[in-house]
Amino acid sequence: MKRFDKDLFEALKPKQGDMEILEFTGSETGDRVHLRFNSPLKMEWISDIVDHGLTESQAYFVDVGVKLPTPLSFWRHQHIVEKIDDKYSLIIDDITFKAKPFFLTPVLYPALYAAFYPRKTIYQDYFGI
């Protein structure tokens, strides 16, 4: 069964730009994701998985940025899969972020929204729905 693993993470990589996955240890508490963006600017992104859980109706994990590209100063991303019924699930990307200087936080929202929007079809293709 396909799940939140390195193969999915590879599929979710942005098509534009040059991003490499330097480390992906999983999606459970204590795991780490380390990315390097090589264009247009060289930047690194490191997130630690700080929480995860699995119940009959929900699976989730939470990553928190420990090294973020400028201008981000805070990142918390909760990945949630909620079971609707035996055939359908709801996938939620719950993201909280801040930028420095603070006035850039709302300015970044459209760019982040645009970056995450393509995930809808990637999830559908990856999970065969």
C-alpha positions in Angstrom: 0.0 0.0 0.0 1.2 3.5 -0.8 1.7 5.8 2.1 3.5 9.0 3.2 7.0 7.8 2.2 10.0 9.0 0.2 8.4 7.9 -3.1 5.4 10.3 -2.4 7.8 13.0 -1.3 9.7 12.6 -4.6 6.4 12.9 -6.4 5.5 16.1 -4.5 8.7 17.9 -5.4 8.1 21.1 -7.3 8.5 20.7 -11.1 10.2 24.1 -11.4 13.5 24.7 -9.8 16.1 22.2 -8.7 15.4 20.5 -5.3 17.2 17.5 -3.9 16.2 15.4 -1.0 19.4 15.0 1.1 17.7 13.1 3.9 14.3 11.6 4.5 14.1 9.2 7.4 10.3 8.9 7.5 7.2 10.5 8.8 7.2 9.4 12.5 8.2 11.4 15.6 12.0 11.9 15.6 12.4 11.6 11.8 13.9 14.3 9.7 13.6 15.8 6.2 16.5 17.8 4.7 16.1 19.5 1.4 18.4 21.6 -0.8 17.1 24.0 -3.4 19.8 24.8 -6.0 18.0 27.3 -8.1 17.2 30.1 -8.4 19.1 30.5 -5.1 21.0 27.9 -3.0 18.9 27.3 0.1 18.5 24.5 2.6 15.4 23.4 4.5 15.4 21.0 7.4 12.3 19.9 9.2 11.9 17.5 12.1 8.9 15.3 12.6 7.7 16.3 16.1 4.4 14.3 16.3 2.5 11.5 14.5 -0.5 9.4 15.1 -2.8 6.8 13.7 -6.4 6.0 14.6 -9.1 4.1 12.8 -10.3 7.3 11.1 -7.2 9.5 10.9 -3.5 9.5 10.3 -1.2 12.5 10.7 2.3 13.7 11.2 3.6 17.2 12.0 6.9 18.7 10.8 8.5 21.8 12.2 11.2 23.7 10.4 14.6 23.9 12.2 16.5 25.4 9.3 14.4 27.5 6.9 15.2 29.5 3.7 15.0 33.3 4.0 12.5 34.9 4.7 10.8 32.2 6.6 11.3 32.3 10.3 8.8 29.7 11.5 7.1 26.6 9.9 4.7 24.0 11.2 3.0 21.7 8.8 0.4 19.1 9.9 -0.3 16.5 7.3 -3.7 14.9 8.0 -5.5 12.1 6.2 -9.1 11.6 7.4 -11.1 8.6 6.4 -14.5 9.6 5.0 -15.7 6.1 4.2 -14.2 2.9 2.8 -13.5 4.5 -0.6 -12.7 8.2 0.1 -10.3 10.1 2.4 -9.7 13.8 2.9 -6.1 15.1 2.8 -5.4 18.3 4.7 -2.2 20.4 4.7 -2.5 22.6 7.8 0.3 25.1 7.6 1.4 27.8 10.0 4.3 30.0 9.0 5.9 33.3 9.8 8.4 35.5 7.9 11.0 38.1 8.8 10.3 40.9 8.5 6.8 40.2 9.7 5.0 42.1 6.9 6.2 39.5 4.4 4.1 36.8 6.1 0.8 37.7 4.3 2.8 38.5 1.1 4.1 34.9 1.0 0.7 33.3 1.4 -0.2 33.4 -2.4 3.2 31.9 -3.3 2.8 29.1 -0.8 -0.8 28.4 -1.8 0.3 28.1 -5.4 3.2 25.8 -4.4 0.8 23.4 -2.6 -2.2 23.6 -4.9 -0.7 21.0 -7.4 -0.6 18.4 -4.6 -4.3 17.7 -5.2 -3.7 16.0 -8.5 -0.4 14.5 -7.4 -2.1 12.8 -4.4 -4.9 11.5 -6.7 -2.4 10.1 -9.2 -0.1 8.6 -6.5 -2.9 6.9 -4.6 -4.8 5.9 -7.7 -8.0 7.8 -6.9 
